[in-house]
Amino acid sequence: MRWRAIPAALSIAVASGAFPVAASEIGDPLRGAELFAEECSACHRIGPGATDATGPRLNGIFGRRAGSLAGFNYSRAMLRMGNDGLTWTLSTLDAYIENPKALVSGTRMAYRGQADAQARGDLMAYLRAYSDRPQDIPEAEPTARASAPVLPGWILALQGDPGFGEYLSAECTTCHQRDGSDQGIPSIAGWPEQDFVVAMHAYRQKLRPHPVMQMMAGRLSEEEIAALAAYFATLE
């Protein structure tokens, strides 16, 4: 992989000790700068004088409500999640970078996600160098590590029964349309099963902020979530 130049301002700030040691605990901001240049800079800008591009500028991202940057044309999906209360913290940004469509269904961001946890930590260490109070991190929100458990692999490996999922789906389809139409509520028809499962656990862990969905996800068993995922994946 070819790395691009690291922004000089960040190199100087880190080398001079402008950011305390605690600020680097989630990752290496210098490596994060390289990853940002390689994976993110085609669409996003960050740093002094940054402006919006294909994606919004990322200065001050921590603590910002999703879809709230004035003047940027967000997708309906991102605006909807912001209205639900999604705010960019270390936990929610980590989940979004790992799998954007699992956290914000219908996002226009074409980035497919970063599976490596250390790489995500490095990216976030770089991003928070341009947030408001880097001297407070990682001890204080919105840049503190979440205590929510990591989703075990066996949950993702569960094979759901589509027939059981159809039986369970009546409550879901009072809001979500089986035909895939979006009537102010996002479609879940045709979702990949893993995306559905991850999204439901994001509600459980309160990464996705919608209180009704948090309640509904919290009362479903793992087998029921897998069955619903299998059923909705069959719909076009």
Salt bridges, closest charged atoms under 4 A:
ASP52 OD1 - ARG57 NH1 2.98
ASP94 OD1 - ARG120 NE 2.70
GLU98 OE1 - ARG120 NH2 3.78
ASP136 OD2 - ARG133 NE 2.55
GLU171 OE2 - ARG219 NH2 2.45
ASP182 OD1 - ARG76 NH2 3.73
ASP182 OD2 - ARG80 NH2 3.39
GLU222 OE1 - HIS201 NE2 2.95
GLU222 OE2 - ARG204 NH1 2.81
